[in-house]
Amino acid sequence: MPQTRNPQAGYAVTCNQRVTTADYPYYINTYFIADYRARRITTRLQSLPPGTATVEDMAAIHADRVSIPAQAFIQTLSHVQLADPQIAAARELLLAWDGSMDRHSVAATLYGTAKTYWLADLLQSALGRFATEALGPSGTGRGGSTHAVQSPRVL
């Protein structure tokens, strides 16, 4: 297993993401999650002056719910103009949002729904009749919430 002792950064971040390069010679796993959470934690740790982290700082980092993919979605959405006033209002709500996936956030719900339909539309366009299979459950959690391939466009 990969390991480190006293890393130069002063910390190690693991969130089920790949922690080695693709040419690592030993089998670890064939499925890793994207490194978004690890990147977010690293950014938060790097924002602290060295040697000053408190229990409260670490608790706040652990509880962080800001989604890097949501922020990228918002950035892309900022370049989209919409004619439908209701969808344009949803866009404005998303543009004012920080990407925090708080459970009572209307913007987080809009993002989750829009992302689901966007992915379904994208795969439908790219894969045609094979899109349903690509979106179906795979046993690893991928696509499990994006089953609605025939759904109407949100954006």
TAZICOR-V551757 format. One record per pair of residues at least 24 apart in sequence whose ideal C-beta (glycine too) atoms are under 10 Angstrom apart, sorted by the first residue. I is the first residue (numbers start at 1). J is the second residue. Records with the same first field share a line. If there is no record, write none. Layout:
# TAZICOR-V551757
I = J / J
This chain:
# TAZICOR-V551757
1 = 26 / 28
2 = 26 / 28
9 = 42 / 45 / 46 / 50
10 = 45 / 46 / 50 / 51 / 53
11 = 41 / 42 / 45 / 46 / 48 / 53
12 = 38 / 42
13 = 37 / 38 / 39 / 40 / 41 / 42 / 44 / 45 / 61
14 = 38 / 41
15 = 39 / 40 / 41 / 42
30 = 140
31 = 138 / 139 / 140 / 141 / 142
33 = 140 / 141 / 142
34 = 68 / 69
35 = 68
36 = 66 / 67 / 68 / 69 / 70 / 71 / 72
37 = 64 / 66 / 67 / 68
39 = 68
40 = 64 / 65 / 66 / 67 / 68 / 71 / 99
43 = 68
64 = 100 / 101
65 = 99 / 100 / 101 / 102 / 103 / 105 / 108
66 = 98 / 99 / 100 / 101 / 102
67 = 98 / 99 / 100 / 101 / 108 / 111 / 112 / 115
68 = 99
69 = 99 / 101 / 111 / 115
70 = 94 / 97 / 98 / 99 / 100 / 101 / 107 / 108 / 111 / 112 / 114 / 115
71 = 97 / 98 / 99 / 100 / 111
72 = 99
73 = 97 / 99 / 111 / 114 / 115 / 118
74 = 98 / 99 / 107 / 111
75 = 99
76 = 118 / 155
77 = 111 / 114 / 118 / 155
80 = 155
82 = 155
84 = 155
87 = 114 / 153 / 154 / 155
90 = 114 / 154 / 155
91 = 155
94 = 155
110 = 154
112 = 145
113 = 148 / 151 / 154
114 = 153 / 154 / 155
115 = 145 / 146 / 154
116 = 143 / 145 / 146 / 147 / 148 / 151 / 154
117 = 146 / 148 / 149 / 151 / 152 / 153 / 154 / 155
118 = 146 / 153 / 154 / 155
119 = 143 / 145 / 146 / 148 / 149
120 = 146 / 147 / 148 / 149 / 150 / 151 / 152 / 153 / 154
121 = 149 / 151 / 152 / 153 / 154 / 155
123 = 149
124 = 149 / 150 / 151
